[in-house]
Amino acid sequence: MSRGEPDLFWREVDKLTTEVYLLLLHVYEFTASFDGYEPISRTELYQLLHDVISYAGWLSVGLRMSSAIVSINWLIPGELHALDQVSTCQPAYEASKEAAQQQGIRLQEQRPERKQISSMARVKISVIPEIIRYRPYPKEANVEGIDSYRMMEPHAVHYHGLQEEHDENRAFISLPDYIKKLRDRNCAPRNAALVIMVTILICLWVLYTTSGQQTWQEAKGWVNPEPGPEPEKSWWSLTW
């Protein structure tokens, strides 16, 4: 180690940063094509990833070397917002809040007798967990007990949800269920369009190609076969 760092620390940080950068590059290029969106430069993206990964790696090394007990607590999606939570993407929350307010106005216009439901920010994505260190008081303090120190506040992306749990449970949908819902909704139109395209191609093939017309005639013969000669009666049926 040098200055408390493992020998291969920075080389591993560079390697992991490059791997994550290459994984995110396709997403970066896709979002860069959005209208009105100005992405950061690739150099800045790489540097931000390098900062995050090196910090996480150094924190992991410190936790392994420390004799203290460390508690790592992740926020749960759908959990109510608290003052000790850090919002990492305020524009996303503001967009969610505006959409929720517009939806509330539409519902109120459709059903004026409907009771107004209270709303509040909730956790959408947990980004960084809460990290708390516990260790006994030093002997010179002449105090028995455990001292706690919050090393990291929880960070999250928030959305504008409903305040009461029973209201939120009725409206909340998990990310896997939401993706499945979108997939099921988009599946039928996509399959219908595929069937229509195949049908049109078959019609064009039958109408404008010799092989298609021959195949069509053979298919008609299978469905409506030409009447053949009547079968001869058996000798025993002629005796009646």
N, C-alpha and C positions, 0 to 999 in steps of 0.2 A: 504494500500500500504506500501511497504518497499523499501526504496531507489528509490522511484518513480515507482516501479513495481506493477502491479495489484496483488492481493492476490493469484490468481490461475494461474498466468502467466506461471511459469515453468512447472506446472502440465499439463496445456493445451498444451504447447510446446512439452512435452514428449509424450502426447497422439497423437497429430497430426503427429509427427515424426514417431511414430510406425505405424500408419495407412498408411502413404505414403511409408514407408519402405516395408511393406508387399505388397503393390500394385506394387512396382518396383522390388520385389524379383524375380518374374517370368522372367521379362525382363533381369535382371542381370544374372540369371542362363542360359538363352538362349544365350546371347552374350558371356558368359564365355566359351562356347563350340567352338567359332570361332578359326580357326587355326591362330597362330601368334598373338593372342590377349591376353594380360596379364591383367586381371581385378584387380581392387583394392580389398582389403579385405572387408568382410561384416561389420566389425567393423568400418573401415574407411568410408564406404558408409553411415552407420548410423550417424557417427559423422558429415559428410559433410551436410547431410540432416538436422541434428539438428542445425547446425550453420546457414544454410539458413533460416530455419523456425523461429528460435529465432530472427534473425536479422529482418526478415520481420514483425514479431509480434511486436517487439520493435519499429520499424519505424511506424507501424500503430498506436500504443499507442501514440507516440510522435506527430503524425499528428492530432490525435483527441484532444490532450490537448493543442496544439498550437493555438494561435489566428491568425496566419499568413495564407494567402491564398497560397495554394499549387497546382501546376499544374503537372499532371502526363501524360506524352506523350509516347505512344508506337510507335515503328517503324512499318512501314507497309511492309509486304513481297513484294519484288520487288523494294523497294526504293534504290536509289543509295547510295553507301558507302560515308560517310563523315568523316573528321578527328576527330570529337568529338565522334565517335562511337567506342566502344571497341569490338574487335573480341574475342569471347569466345572459339572458336575452330579453330585455324589456320590450323591444319592438314586437317580438312574437306574442308576448302577453297582451300588449295593447291591441294587436290585430284580433286576438281571440276575444278580448273584452268587447270590442266594437261589434264583432259578429254576433256575440251572445246578446248584446243589447238590442241589435236590430231584430234578432229572432224573438226576443221578448216583446218588442213592439208589435210585430206581426201577430203573435199569439194573442196579445191583449186586444187587438182590433178584431180578431176572429171570435174571441170569446170574452166580451167585456166583463162578464160576471166572474171570470177566473181570478182567483186570489193571487196577488203578487208574491212571487217566490224570491226569497233573499239569495244573493249570490256572493261568491268570494273566490279569491285566487286559490288554486290547488296545484300540486306538483304534477307536471307532465313528464319530464325526463330528469332523473337524478344524475347529475354530472360529476360531482365530487362529494365523497362521504364526509360525515363529521368524524373527526379523529380526536380522541381524548386520551391523555396519558395519566395513569394513576401510579403513585409511588408513596412509600411511607415518608413521614416527616423526618428530617435529619435528627440525629441524636442531640445535637447542640440546641435544637428548638425546644427541648424538654416538653414536647407535646406528643401524645400517642394518637395515631390515626393515619388516615390516608389523604394525601393531597392530590387534587385533580387539576389538570391544566388542558384547556382546549387548544389543540395544535392547529386545527383546521375547522372552519365553519362549513356547514353543508351548502353546496351550490346546486341549483336546479333551474330548469326551464319551467315556467308556470303557464297555466291556462286559466281562463275565467269559468269556474264551475258554479255549482249550487252549494249553499252554505250547509243545509241540513243533510245528514248522511242518507236518510231514506229517500230524499229527492235525488241526490247524486247517484245513488245505487241504481235507480230506475233509468237514469239517463246515461250513466257511464258505460263505455264500451272499451275493452282492452285493445291494445294495438294489434295482436294476432287476429282477434275477432273482426276488427275493422278492416284489416287487409283481406280476410276471407270474404267479408261482405262485399268489398269492392270487386274482388275477383269473380264472385258469383254474379254480381250485377252486370259486369262487362262480358261475361262468358257467353250469354245467350245472343246478344247482338253480333258478337264476333263470329259465332258458329253459324248464325243465320246468314250473314254476309258471305261466309265461305261456301255455304250450300248454294246460294244464288249464283255466285261466280262459277262454281262447278257446273251447275245446270246450264248456264249460258254457254260455257265452253262446249258442253256435249251437244247442244242444239246447233251451234256453228259447225261443229265437226260433222254432224249428220247432214246438214243442209249443203255444205260447200265442199265436201270431200267424197271421192268415190268409195273409199274404204268405209267411211261413216255410213253411207247409204246402203252398202252391202250388209254391214253389220245390223243396220236397222231392219232390213228385210228378213235377215235370219232370225232376229229377235221376234219379229211379228209372227214368223212361222212357228216359233216355240210357243207363243201365247195362243195363236189361233191356227192350229195345224190343219192342212188341207184334208178333206174327207177321203178316206181310202175305200177300197172295195169292201162290200159287205162280207163278213166272214161266212164260210160255208157252214151249213147246218150239219150237225152230227148225224150219223146214220140212225142213232137210236131215237132222235127227235122226229124222224120222218115216219116212224111207225105209228105215231099217235093220230 
